[in-house]
Amino acid sequence: MFRMVIAEARSLIRQRNEIEDMADAMLRDSADYKALRKVPGIGPVIALTILAEGGDLGRFRHPRQFLKFCGLDLSTQQSGQHRGQTRLSKFGNARLRRTLWIAGQVAIRQRENGFRHKFERYIAKDRDNPDLRRKALTAITAKMARVVPAIVKSGSDYRPFVEGRVPGGRISFCGAVRAPKG
């Protein structure tokens, strides 16, 4: 029985590798795909899923629009004087939300990047609290959802840490580069 399970696992790994190779071969020339692959936690299959489920990421004028599209925006249920808890709306693309969740999990397990540092800062109070860890991973997923369209829209490479002002008068935020206001 154990050998059958191992053989099945190896077969699934081979299939996954074939899918990754096919995705990489098909999208190798896409600028959006190349930009997404530079973000920590995003591999060929996740990049393919983001592009397939998100469509043209340049159509989102503001990161909050993409958060809402993914269902990662906050909503509060209200009726009359009653005001409920604020939670994720989850009225959005569930596959895209799950894909960004998985990308966030992969990113926090990698060595040095901004996603891992944010996660570590978030759970610093109580590392063993599962509720705090879940909230931190949700925050990382939301950060991933802000970074992904910003990088694709700007056409710039991902920068792992916020660096402040850079030569040329541009400011770096969330891994992407934007022009300063005013």
Secondary structure, 3 states (H helix, E strand, C coil): CHHHHHHHHHHHHHHHHHHHHHHHHHHCCCHHHHHHHCCCCCCHHHHHHHHHHHCCHHHCCCHHHHHHHHCCCEEEEEECCEEEEEEECCCCCHHHHHHHHHHHHHHHCCCCCHHHHHHHHHHCCCCCCHHHHHHHHHHHHHHHHHHHHHHHHHCCCCCCCCCEEECCCEEEECCEEECCCC
